[in-house]
Amino acid sequence: MKAKSFWVSGFWLVFLLVVAINPLSAQQSQEVTFQVTLAEWYDLYIGTNTVTFTDIAPSVGATPGTVQIAANENPVAVRVFAIMVPASSLNLTVTAAGDFHSTVPASTVSWTVSGSGYQAGSLLAGNAVPVGQWTGSIFHWHEGQLNFSFLRDYVNQEPGTYSITATYTLSKI
């Protein structure tokens, strides 16, 4: 009986030594790398996709010349939003696809602006014209207004109904 008791006691002694040397509650570690890619974001809002001008009759008492005709949609809201690398500049341009007609160039459409960073100008057929530029920040939120006008030339512009398409482009430079 004593031998069996010694064997059981010895078993527990060996078990306790093994657990003390190599505990069952041993820990393992493993590193996990987390990665995120933060994209640049750009958004452009222009309050209308059609700008129209209603012709004005020339004054009967004066020799016809030119007159500025305000757009029916004025003022047009414009909003630029971007999240980008802070050392970059944000640029808004507009490019007219062509002229209205051989007697009515795209440059007859011009605009004045309100809002920080926006620039007044005139359309040019096939050429990008600056509308706004901003620098120095990760987060950009720029609201403004464009007031369009058309330069009516009673002497040189042939009567008719004309349209052109202009593309506004917001980009990082």
The 8 nearest C-alpha neighbors of each residue, nearest first, counted from 0:
[[1, 3, 2, 4, 5, 6, 7, 8],
 [0, 2, 4, 3, 5, 6, 7, 8],
 [3, 1, 5, 4, 0, 6, 7, 8],
 [2, 4, 6, 0, 5, 1, 7, 8],
 [3, 5, 1, 7, 2, 6, 8, 0],
 [6, 4, 8, 2, 3, 7, 9, 1],
 [5, 7, 9, 3, 4, 8, 10, 2],
 [8, 6, 10, 4, 9, 5, 3, 11],
 [7, 9, 5, 11, 10, 6, 4, 12],
 [10, 8, 12, 6, 7, 11, 5, 13],
 [9, 11, 7, 13, 12, 8, 6, 14],
 [12, 10, 14, 8, 9, 13, 15, 7],
 [11, 13, 9, 15, 10, 14, 8, 16],
 [14, 12, 16, 10, 15, 11, 17, 9],
 [15, 13, 11, 17, 12, 16, 10, 18],
 [14, 16, 18, 12, 13, 17, 19, 11],
 [17, 15, 19, 13, 14, 18, 20, 12],
 [16, 18, 20, 14, 19, 15, 21, 13],
 [19, 17, 22, 21, 15, 20, 16, 14],
 [18, 20, 16, 17, 22, 21, 15, 14],
 [19, 21, 17, 18, 16, 22, 15, 23],
 [22, 20, 18, 19, 17, 23, 25, 16],
 [23, 21, 18, 24, 19, 25, 20, 17],
 [24, 22, 25, 18, 21, 19, 26, 17],
 [23, 25, 22, 26, 21, 18, 27, 19],
 [26, 24, 23, 22, 27, 21, 18, 28],
 [27, 25, 24, 28, 23, 22, 29, 21],
 [26, 28, 29, 25, 24, 30, 23, 22],
 [29, 27, 26, 30, 31, 25, 24, 32],
 [28, 30, 31, 27, 32, 26, 33, 25],
 [29, 31, 32, 28, 33, 27, 34, 26],
 [30, 32, 33, 29, 28, 34, 27, 35],
 [33, 31, 34, 30, 29, 35, 28, 36],
 [32, 34, 31, 35, 30, 36, 29, 37],
 [35, 33, 32, 36, 37, 31, 38, 30],
 [34, 36, 37, 33, 38, 32, 39, 31],
 [37, 35, 38, 34, 39, 33, 40, 83],
 [36, 38, 35, 39, 40, 83, 82, 34],
 [39, 37, 36, 40, 83, 82, 35, 84],
 [38, 40, 83, 82, 37, 41, 81, 84],
 [41, 39, 82, 81, 38, 83, 42, 80],
 [42, 40, 81, 80, 82, 39, 43, 169],
 [41, 43, 80, 79, 81, 44, 40, 169],
 [42, 44, 79, 78, 80, 45, 169, 41],
 [45, 43, 78, 77, 46, 79, 42, 76],
 [46, 44, 77, 47, 76, 78, 43, 75],
 [45, 47, 76, 75, 77, 44, 48, 78],
 [48, 46, 49, 45, 75, 50, 72, 76],
 [47, 49, 50, 46, 45, 164, 75, 165],
 [50, 48, 47, 51, 72, 46, 164, 71],
 [51, 49, 72, 70, 48, 52, 71, 47],
 [52, 50, 70, 71, 49, 53, 72, 69],
 [51, 53, 70, 71, 54, 68, 69, 50],
 [54, 52, 55, 51, 71, 68, 70, 69],
 [55, 53, 52, 56, 68, 151, 149, 57],
 [56, 54, 57, 53, 68, 66, 151, 58],
 [55, 57, 58, 54, 59, 153, 63, 66],
 [58, 56, 63, 59, 55, 153, 64, 61],
 [57, 59, 60, 61, 56, 63, 62, 55],
 [60, 58, 61, 57, 62, 63, 56, 64],
 [59, 61, 58, 62, 57, 63, 56, 64],
 [62, 60, 58, 59, 63, 57, 64, 65],
 [61, 63, 64, 60, 59, 58, 57, 153],
 [64, 62, 153, 57, 61, 65, 154, 58],
 [63, 65, 153, 152, 62, 154, 66, 57],
 [66, 64, 152, 151, 153, 150, 63, 67],
 [65, 67, 151, 150, 68, 152, 64, 149],
 [66, 68, 150, 149, 148, 151, 69, 65],
 [69, 67, 149, 148, 66, 150, 70, 52],
 [68, 70, 148, 147, 71, 67, 149, 52],
 [71, 69, 52, 72, 147, 148, 73, 51],
 [70, 72, 51, 73, 52, 69, 50, 53],
 [73, 71, 70, 74, 50, 75, 51, 47],
 [74, 72, 75, 146, 70, 71, 147, 69],
 [73, 75, 146, 145, 144, 72, 76, 147],
 [76, 74, 145, 73, 144, 46, 146, 72],
 [77, 75, 144, 46, 45, 143, 74, 145],
 [76, 78, 45, 143, 144, 44, 142, 46],
 [77, 79, 142, 44, 141, 43, 143, 45],
 [78, 80, 43, 141, 140, 42, 142, 44],
 [81, 79, 140, 42, 139, 41, 43, 141],
 [82, 80, 41, 139, 40, 138, 83, 42],
 [81, 83, 138, 40, 137, 39, 139, 41],
 [82, 84, 39, 137, 85, 81, 40, 138],
 [83, 85, 137, 86, 87, 82, 39, 136],
 [86, 84, 137, 136, 135, 87, 83, 134],
 [87, 85, 84, 135, 88, 134, 136, 137],
 [88, 86, 85, 84, 172, 134, 171, 89],
 [89, 87, 134, 172, 171, 133, 90, 86],
 [88, 90, 171, 133, 132, 170, 172, 134],
 [89, 91, 132, 170, 169, 131, 171, 88],
 [92, 90, 169, 131, 130, 168, 129, 132],
 [93, 91, 129, 130, 128, 168, 167, 127],
 [92, 94, 167, 128, 127, 166, 168, 165],
 [93, 95, 127, 166, 165, 126, 125, 128],
 [94, 96, 165, 124, 97, 125, 123, 164],
 [95, 97, 125, 164, 124, 165, 94, 163],
 [98, 96, 124, 95, 125, 163, 105, 99],
 [97, 99, 105, 104, 100, 124, 103, 163],
 [100, 98, 103, 161, 162, 104, 163, 105],
 [101, 99, 103, 102, 98, 104, 161, 157],
 [100, 102, 103, 104, 98, 99, 156, 157],
 [101, 103, 156, 100, 157, 104, 155, 99],
 [104, 102, 100, 99, 101, 156, 98, 105],
 [105, 103, 98, 106, 99, 107, 102, 100],
 [104, 106, 98, 107, 122, 123, 124, 99],
 [105, 107, 122, 108, 104, 123, 121, 109],
 [108, 106, 150, 149, 105, 104, 109, 103],
 [109, 107, 149, 106, 148, 121, 122, 105],
 [110, 108, 121, 148, 120, 147, 122, 107],
 [111, 109, 147, 146, 119, 120, 145, 148],
 [110, 112, 119, 146, 145, 147, 120, 109],
 [113, 111, 145, 144, 119, 117, 146, 118],
 [112, 114, 144, 143, 117, 145, 115, 111],
 [115, 113, 143, 117, 142, 116, 112, 144],
 [114, 116, 117, 113, 141, 143, 142, 131],
 [117, 115, 131, 132, 133, 114, 118, 141],
 [116, 118, 131, 130, 115, 114, 112, 132],
 [119, 117, 130, 131, 112, 120, 116, 129],
 [120, 118, 111, 110, 112, 130, 117, 121],
 [119, 121, 109, 110, 118, 122, 111, 130],
 [122, 120, 109, 106, 108, 110, 123, 107],
 [121, 123, 106, 105, 108, 95, 109, 124],
 [124, 122, 106, 126, 105, 95, 125, 121],
 [123, 125, 97, 95, 126, 98, 105, 96],
 [124, 126, 96, 95, 97, 94, 123, 127],
 [127, 125, 94, 123, 124, 128, 95, 93],
 [128, 126, 94, 93, 92, 129, 125, 123],
 [127, 129, 92, 93, 94, 126, 130, 122],
 [130, 128, 92, 131, 91, 93, 127, 118],
 [129, 131, 118, 92, 91, 117, 128, 119],
 [132, 130, 117, 91, 116, 118, 129, 90],
 [131, 133, 90, 116, 89, 91, 117, 88],
 [132, 134, 89, 88, 116, 90, 131, 135],
 [135, 133, 88, 136, 89, 87, 132, 85],
 [134, 136, 85, 86, 87, 88, 137, 133],
 [135, 137, 85, 138, 134, 139, 86, 84],
 [136, 138, 85, 83, 82, 84, 139, 135],
 [139, 137, 82, 136, 81, 140, 83, 80],
 [140, 138, 81, 80, 82, 141, 136, 137],
 [139, 141, 80, 79, 142, 138, 81, 78],
 [142, 140, 79, 78, 139, 80, 143, 115],
 [143, 141, 78, 77, 114, 79, 140, 144],
 [142, 144, 114, 113, 77, 76, 78, 141],
 [145, 143, 76, 113, 75, 77, 112, 74],
 [144, 146, 112, 75, 74, 111, 110, 147],
 [147, 145, 74, 110, 111, 73, 112, 75],
 [148, 146, 110, 70, 109, 69, 145, 73],
 [147, 149, 69, 68, 109, 70, 108, 67],
 [148, 150, 108, 68, 107, 67, 151, 69],
 [151, 149, 67, 107, 66, 152, 68, 108],
 [150, 152, 66, 65, 149, 67, 153, 68],
 [151, 153, 65, 154, 156, 155, 64, 150],
 [154, 152, 64, 63, 155, 156, 65, 151],
 [153, 155, 152, 156, 64, 63, 65, 157],
 [156, 154, 152, 153, 157, 102, 103, 151],
 [157, 155, 102, 152, 103, 153, 154, 158],
 [156, 158, 102, 155, 159, 103, 153, 154],
 [159, 157, 156, 160, 153, 161, 102, 155],
 [160, 158, 161, 157, 156, 100, 99, 162],
 [161, 159, 162, 158, 99, 100, 157, 54],
 [162, 160, 99, 159, 100, 163, 103, 158],
 [163, 161, 99, 164, 160, 98, 100, 51],
 [162, 164, 99, 96, 165, 97, 98, 95],
 [165, 163, 96, 95, 166, 162, 97, 94],
 [164, 166, 95, 94, 96, 93, 163, 167],
 [167, 165, 94, 93, 168, 95, 164, 96],
 [166, 168, 93, 92, 94, 165, 169, 91],
 [169, 167, 92, 91, 93, 170, 166, 90],
 [170, 168, 91, 90, 92, 43, 167, 89],
 [171, 169, 90, 89, 168, 172, 91, 41],
 [170, 172, 89, 88, 90, 87, 169, 83],
 [171, 88, 89, 87, 170, 90, 132, 134]]
